[in-house]
Each structure stands twice: as structure tokens, then as C-alpha cells.
Amino acid sequence: MLIVGELINASRSSVAEAIKSQNAGMIENLAKDQYEAGAGFIDVNAGIFAGKEADYLQWLVENVQAAVDAPCCIDSPDPRAVEKALSVHKGTAMINSISLEKERFNTYLPLIAGTGLKVVALCMSDKGMPKTSDDRLIIADELINALVRNNVPLNNIYVDPLVQPIATEGNYGAEFLNAVEKIMTGFKGVHTICGLSNISYGLPKRRLLNRIFAVMAVAKGLDSLIINPLDKELMANLIAAGTLGGRDEFCENYLDAFRSQKLEF
């Protein structure tokens, strides 16, 4: 299970303040905490800073990689900002994200094609948000094939079937889960990923819903998550789900987590 740590995001007021004040220590500590908790990639986002996003995104990458030996998930709707961040990035970054929306696809593809970068591929088209698993599968099929034709290896594609809040439509959770299963079954070699917390938007006890939904998604084949790795209960649940789902030979990951007290919360 690949974990992308989501906490270095300028939509969080404490992070926004650290970016504005150039508080490198705060960013470095947040990167270290997430890495030590199990994040394989550290997401960086400076999207609220119009006109300064590219500079701030570059600064975030430099400080995160000064603190931890981990790649970044560079999260921006602006390919120019992504390109500037990539200019200082060490190792193989993940780009968040491309979609089947014509403008977004055409602007991001030149950054990704033939580079070896990993990419989050959103199941979104110019027709809007998909509602059913079949809608998602149609978009995923076209998007995956378009990326492969442009020299993006299957193993570098992380399809995001898009989590939508069940408070607005009761079957959104089930449709997402079914989409994960269909994508992982139909496109051997690709990965699936999601930002989890949108499922519980507008409801009480959100962490409970998020944790249960994560385990259900892993059971359907989801192999990557953009989450808060400092949520110890969620991380323990994911480790257990991977073991029970046959992804942990001889239960080595589970036993390592037990010895490291990562199953305590």
C-alpha cells in the first residue's frame, strides 16, 4: 500500500502561514512526521497563492527533500508551477494530476510523456463528474490508453476514480468501490488511488466513515491512498487490511508494524 501524506497543503491555515513566513522548520518537521508514520510520497500544494504558487511549490519541494529521503507528489492545476517544482526535485516525482478534460490533458501531457514520472489520472472528462462505476470505467479506459500511447508505463499510472460524498447521494460509495474493482481487474499493472476524506463530507464522526471506507476500498483492490498518515488508527487498519487481503507474505508487514508499535492507538 502506497501512502501519500496529504498534510503539506496550503489549504490548511497553519501550512499557509508557514509558507508565507518561509518557516522551513515547520515544513521539514511535517515532512519527517509523515515519512516516519509510513508515507512513501509527500504531497506538496501551494495552490492558494495566486502569482506565487510556482516559487512556493519549488520552495516546498526543496525543504521536504532536505528533511526526508522521499519523493514528492506535486499537486497543482498549473503545469508551469509543476515544471518549476520538478526542476529541483530529486528522484521520481508523482504529478497530481491529469484528467480526460481536453485542456488539462493537453497542457499536462508534455510534462509527463516519456519522462518516467508517476501520474495521478483523474476519472474526469469534459462531461463532468462521473456518477456510476461504468462511467468511471469508460473514462479510465480512454485515459489509460491515451497515456500509454504517449509512453507513460502502466505501472506509473495511478487512476483516481473520484470519491464523492455519500451525504449527497447514497450510492456514491458503492459506485466508487465497484469502479476500483473493475479498473484493477481490467487494467493489470495500473494502480488506483484516491483522496479519502470526501466520502464523509457533511456527516458527523467523519474519521469513522473514512477508516471503514478505506478498508473496504483496499478489499476491492485499491493500492494507494492520499491521506493523513498521522492518523494511527487509520494506518493500523490499512496494515491489517493489506495482510488479510493477501498482500503481506508471511505477515511480515503486520509483524514489523506490531514490533514498531504502529498497531497501537
C-alpha positions as CSV (number, residue, x, y, z in Angstrom):
1,M,0.0,0.0,0.0
2,L,1.4,3.3,-1.1
3,I,0.6,6.2,1.2
4,V,0.9,9.8,0.0
5,G,1.0,12.1,3.0
6,E,-1.5,14.9,2.5
7,L,-0.7,17.4,5.2
8,I,1.6,19.9,3.4
9,N,-1.3,21.6,1.7
10,A,-1.7,25.4,1.7
11,S,-5.5,25.0,2.2
12,R,-4.6,24.2,5.9
13,S,-4.1,27.6,7.6
14,S,-1.0,26.5,9.6
15,V,0.7,25.4,6.4
16,A,-0.3,28.5,4.6
17,E,1.2,30.6,7.3
18,A,4.4,28.6,7.3
19,I,4.7,29.1,3.5
20,K,4.1,32.8,3.7
21,S,6.6,33.3,6.6
22,Q,9.1,30.8,4.9
23,N,9.1,28.7,8.1
24,A,11.3,25.9,6.8
25,G,11.4,24.1,10.1
26,M,7.7,23.6,10.3
27,I,7.6,22.2,6.8
28,E,10.5,19.9,7.5
29,N,9.0,18.6,10.7
30,L,5.7,17.9,9.0
31,A,7.5,16.0,6.2
32,K,9.5,14.0,8.8
33,D,6.4,13.1,10.8
34,Q,4.5,11.9,7.8
35,Y,7.5,9.9,6.4
36,E,8.2,8.2,9.8
37,A,4.5,7.3,10.0
38,G,4.7,5.4,6.7
39,A,4.2,7.9,3.9
40,G,6.1,6.9,0.7
41,F,5.4,10.2,-1.0
42,I,4.9,13.7,0.5
43,D,2.2,15.8,-1.2
44,V,3.1,19.5,-1.7
45,N,0.4,22.0,-2.5
46,A,0.7,25.8,-2.6
47,G,-2.4,26.4,-4.7
48,I,-4.0,29.3,-2.8
49,F,-1.1,31.6,-3.6
50,A,-2.0,33.1,-7.0
51,G,1.0,34.5,-8.7
52,K,3.5,33.0,-6.2
53,E,2.5,29.3,-6.5
54,A,5.4,28.3,-8.6
55,D,8.0,29.8,-6.3
56,Y,6.4,28.4,-3.2
57,L,6.0,25.0,-4.7
58,Q,9.7,24.9,-5.5
59,W,10.5,26.0,-2.0
60,L,8.3,23.3,-0.6
61,V,10.0,20.6,-2.6
62,E,13.4,21.8,-1.6
63,N,12.6,21.8,2.1
64,V,10.7,18.5,2.1
65,Q,13.6,16.7,0.4
66,A,16.1,18.4,2.7
67,A,14.3,16.7,5.6
68,V,13.4,13.2,4.2
69,D,14.7,10.8,1.6
70,A,11.3,10.6,-0.1
71,P,9.8,11.8,-3.4
72,C,7.1,14.4,-3.6
73,C,3.6,14.3,-5.1
74,I,3.5,17.7,-6.8
75,D,-0.1,18.9,-6.5
76,S,-1.1,21.8,-8.7
77,P,-3.5,22.7,-11.5
78,D,-0.8,24.9,-13.1
79,P,1.8,23.0,-15.3
80,R,4.2,25.9,-15.1
81,A,4.3,25.6,-11.3
82,V,4.8,21.8,-11.6
83,E,7.6,22.3,-14.0
84,K,9.4,24.7,-11.7
85,A,9.0,22.3,-8.8
86,L,10.3,19.5,-10.9
87,S,13.5,21.5,-11.7
88,V,14.7,21.0,-8.1
89,H,13.1,17.6,-7.3
90,K,15.4,14.6,-6.6
91,G,14.2,11.2,-7.8
92,T,10.9,10.2,-9.4
93,A,8.1,12.6,-8.5
94,M,4.3,12.0,-8.8
95,I,2.2,14.6,-10.6
96,N,-1.2,15.3,-9.3
97,S,-3.0,15.3,-11.7
98,I,-4.0,14.8,-15.3
99,S,-7.6,14.1,-16.5
100,L,-9.5,13.5,-19.7
101,E,-10.6,17.1,-19.7
102,K,-9.2,18.3,-23.0
103,E,-7.5,21.4,-21.8
104,R,-6.0,19.8,-18.7
105,F,-4.9,16.7,-20.7
106,N,-3.2,18.7,-23.4
107,T,-1.3,21.0,-21.0
108,Y,-0.1,18.2,-18.7
109,L,0.8,15.6,-21.3
110,P,4.0,17.3,-22.5
111,L,5.3,17.3,-18.9
112,I,4.6,13.6,-18.4
113,A,5.1,11.8,-21.7
114,G,8.2,9.7,-21.8
115,T,9.6,11.0,-18.6
116,G,9.2,8.2,-16.1
117,L,7.2,10.4,-13.8
118,K,4.3,8.9,-11.9
119,V,0.9,10.5,-12.5
120,V,-2.5,10.6,-10.8
121,A,-5.1,10.2,-13.6
122,L,-8.5,11.6,-12.5
123,C,-11.6,9.9,-13.9
124,M,-12.9,13.3,-15.0
125,S,-13.9,14.4,-18.5
126,D,-15.4,17.5,-20.1
127,K,-18.8,15.9,-19.4
128,G,-18.3,16.4,-15.7
129,M,-18.1,14.2,-12.7
130,P,-18.9,10.5,-13.3
131,K,-21.7,9.1,-11.2
132,T,-21.6,5.3,-11.8
133,S,-18.8,2.8,-11.9
134,D,-19.4,2.2,-15.6
135,D,-19.0,6.0,-16.2
136,R,-15.7,5.9,-14.4
137,L,-14.5,2.8,-16.3
138,I,-15.2,4.4,-19.7
139,I,-13.1,7.5,-18.7
140,A,-10.4,5.3,-17.2
141,D,-10.1,3.2,-20.3
142,E,-9.7,6.2,-22.6
143,L,-7.3,8.0,-20.3
144,I,-5.1,5.0,-19.6
145,N,-4.8,4.2,-23.3
146,A,-4.0,7.8,-24.2
147,L,-1.2,7.9,-21.6
148,V,0.2,4.5,-22.7
149,R,0.2,5.7,-26.3
150,N,2.3,8.7,-25.1
151,N,5.0,6.5,-23.5
152,V,3.6,6.5,-19.9
153,P,4.1,3.0,-18.5
154,L,1.1,1.3,-16.9
155,N,3.0,1.0,-13.6
156,N,3.3,4.8,-13.5
157,I,-0.4,5.4,-13.8
158,Y,-2.4,5.9,-10.6
159,V,-6.1,6.1,-11.6
160,D,-8.3,8.2,-9.2
161,P,-11.9,7.1,-9.7
162,L,-13.0,10.2,-7.6
163,V,-14.6,9.8,-4.2
164,Q,-17.9,11.8,-3.9
165,P,-19.8,12.5,-0.6
166,I,-22.4,9.9,0.3
167,A,-24.3,12.6,2.1
168,T,-25.4,13.9,-1.4
169,E,-26.1,10.5,-3.0
170,G,-26.3,7.3,-1.1
171,N,-24.8,5.0,-3.7
172,Y,-21.6,7.1,-4.3
173,G,-19.6,5.0,-2.0
174,A,-20.6,1.7,-3.6
175,E,-20.1,3.1,-7.2
176,F,-16.6,4.2,-6.3
177,L,-15.8,0.8,-4.8
178,N,-17.1,-1.0,-7.8
179,A,-15.1,1.2,-10.1
180,V,-11.9,0.4,-8.2
181,E,-12.5,-3.3,-8.6
182,K,-13.3,-3.0,-12.3
183,I,-10.2,-0.9,-13.0
184,M,-7.8,-3.1,-11.1
185,T,-9.3,-6.2,-12.8
186,G,-9.4,-4.8,-16.3
187,F,-6.1,-2.9,-16.4
188,K,-3.4,-5.2,-15.0
189,G,-0.4,-3.1,-14.0
190,V,-2.1,0.2,-13.2
191,H,-2.7,1.4,-9.7
192,T,-5.7,3.1,-8.1
193,I,-5.5,6.0,-5.7
194,C,-7.9,8.4,-4.0
195,G,-8.2,11.2,-1.6
196,L,-10.3,9.5,1.0
197,S,-12.0,12.2,3.2
198,N,-14.5,13.4,0.6
199,I,-16.7,10.4,1.2
200,S,-17.7,11.6,4.7
201,Y,-18.2,15.3,3.8
202,G,-21.2,16.8,5.7
203,L,-21.6,13.9,8.1
204,P,-20.6,13.5,11.8
205,K,-17.9,11.2,13.0
206,R,-16.0,11.5,9.7
207,R,-13.0,9.6,10.8
208,L,-15.1,6.5,11.5
209,L,-16.5,6.6,8.0
210,N,-13.1,7.3,6.4
211,R,-11.4,4.4,8.2
212,I,-14.1,1.9,7.3
213,F,-14.3,3.1,3.7
214,A,-10.5,2.8,3.3
215,V,-10.6,-0.8,4.4
216,M,-13.5,-1.5,2.0
217,A,-11.5,0.1,-0.8
218,V,-8.4,-2.0,-0.1
219,A,-10.6,-5.1,-0.2
220,K,-11.6,-4.1,-3.7
221,G,-8.0,-3.7,-4.8
222,L,-7.1,-0.1,-4.1
223,D,-3.4,0.1,-3.6
224,S,-2.6,3.8,-2.9
225,L,-4.1,6.5,-0.7
226,I,-3.7,10.2,-0.2
227,I,-4.3,10.5,3.5
228,N,-3.1,11.8,6.8
229,P,-0.6,9.2,7.9
230,L,-0.6,10.6,11.4
231,D,-4.0,9.0,11.9
232,K,-2.6,6.0,13.7
233,E,-5.9,4.1,13.8
234,L,-6.4,4.5,10.0
235,M,-2.8,3.4,9.3
236,A,-3.2,0.3,11.6
237,N,-6.4,-0.6,9.8
238,L,-4.7,-0.3,6.4
239,I,-1.8,-2.5,7.5
240,A,-4.3,-5.1,8.8
241,A,-6.4,-4.9,5.6
242,G,-3.4,-5.5,3.4
243,T,-2.4,-8.5,5.5
244,L,-5.9,-10.0,5.5
245,G,-6.2,-9.3,1.7
246,G,-3.2,-11.4,0.8
247,R,-0.8,-8.6,0.1
248,D,1.6,-9.4,3.0
249,E,3.7,-12.5,2.5
250,F,4.2,-14.4,5.8
251,C,2.5,-11.4,7.5
252,E,5.9,-9.6,7.6
253,N,4.4,-6.1,7.3
254,Y,2.0,-6.8,10.1
255,L,4.6,-8.2,12.4
256,D,7.0,-5.3,11.6
257,A,4.2,-2.9,12.4
258,F,3.5,-4.7,15.7
259,R,7.1,-4.6,16.7
260,S,7.3,-0.9,15.9
261,Q,4.1,-0.3,17.9
262,K,2.4,1.0,14.8
263,L,-0.7,-1.0,15.7
264,E,-1.2,0.9,19.0
265,F,-3.6,3.8,19.0
